[in-house]
Amino acid sequence: MRTKSLKKNKINVITLGCSKNVYDSEVLMGQLKASGKDVVHEQEGNIVVINTCGFIDNAKEESVNTILEYVDKKEQGLVDKVFVTGCLSERYKPDLEKEIPNVDQYFGTSDLPQLLKVLGADYKHELLGERLTTTPKNYAYLKISEGCDRPCSFCAIPIMRGKHVSQTIEKLVSETVKLAKNGVKELILIAQDLTYYGLDIYKKRNLTELLENLVKIEGIEWIRLHYAFPTGFPMDVLELMKRETKICNYIDIPLQHISDSVLKSMRRGTTQEKTTSLLKEFRKTVPDIAIRTTLIVGYPGETEEDFQILKDWVQEMRFERLGCFAYSHEENTHAYLLEDDVPSEVKQQRAAEIMDIQSQISWDLNQEKIGQTFKCIIDRKEGPYFIGRTEFDSPDVDNEVLIDASKFYVKVGDFAFIKINNATEFDLYGEPI
């Protein structure tokens, strides 16, 4: 007589895309663990949950390739079930079900309770703020709101993530207290739009009040701000940043372009003059602030003149951190109605030109750091180096500080004061003092 297999299921969660997806995966994993499930992140498991990104073409391609890889493993008998969640399946669920039918089930961005049910777990409301963090123990993301109300022509996020919904200050404080108790020292605030925080529930931009509550939490030493929209930025945040040492002198403010005609077509609600004035105010109020931005080149109708305006402005503004993307023509966005008239090779060439300019700026700024000492958080040991970051650098996207592990010891997860003795375009080298 055959006995039923008692093989214990192990759920492997795979995260693609941005830090907001990392956060969502951590919430999913926290819920699964609370239901007694064996759950891992990007390791081996017989049940696979892929949290996808559907933002631009490259991200969609990576998500589809990952789904196909695990569907193939399922056909080979290497995994038993494959589930897909996140932005790609929110946006393209009918197409995916038709094109890749071997996935067991597709879920959207707000289908967490249904996904948990299929995985044999219950959605526990009382677990709000409980997560199984996947980042190094010293930092964690805190998602303060979901969705976006901005009308940007090129962006599909409102389609995938819905309208802006802020979390309450009480919930975010409670979540942060739990993170601090687990050893988190650096809190990275994320949202589609930090600038808008609180308008829906408090009827005012309330980022400053949230920060005033978060800085009081024992154990949290750094708070970093990501993804602030330039229009309507609450300037009182800068005053708080200046006087409160826990708030990093760092802001990520995606500006996308600077030519007035492109900004108007992008529906950004601002101009070159207003944007430049805002950035000058940032630097006047917080003189050593590091400003990170992202730009889009090759937007429909972007002329050589528009691009030259952008290049000149990047040279002039000397951003501490900058990323540049080629425009991606996304269905159901306002810009999809426009002709995608900049050839792909021109888009790529323009992106490369911007990054060449930024490379030189970054080199120059990093050379100025030689001989200076910075408080750094040590994220990990990799090969022959301990790797840390200054308050002016966010994980995965910014500069790193490399410390020779054959000569020096620093404790991973802790802060150390590092004197910089060498620098390249995107890395600093130093020794503890």
Secondary structure, DSSP 8 states (H G I E B T S, - for coil): ---------EEEEEE-SSHHHHHHHHHHHHHHHHTT-EEEESS--SEEEEEE--SSHHHHHHHHHHHHHHHHHHHTTS-SEEEEEEHHHHHHHHHHHHH-TTSSEE--TT-HHHHHHHTT----GGGTT-----S-TTEEEEE-EES-----TT--HHHHH-S-EE--HHHHHHHHHHHHHTT--EEEEE-S-GGGTTTTTTSS--HHHHHHHHTTSTT--EEEE----STT--THHHHHHHH-TTEEEEEE---B---HHHHHHHT-S--HHHHHHHHHHHHHHSTT-EEEEEEEES-TT--HHHHHHHHHHHHHH--SEEEEEE----TTSGGGGS---S-HHHHHHHHHHHHHHHHHHHHHHHHTTTT-EEEEEEEEEETTEEEEE-TT--TTTS-EEEEETTT----TTSEEEEEEEEE-SSEEEEEE-
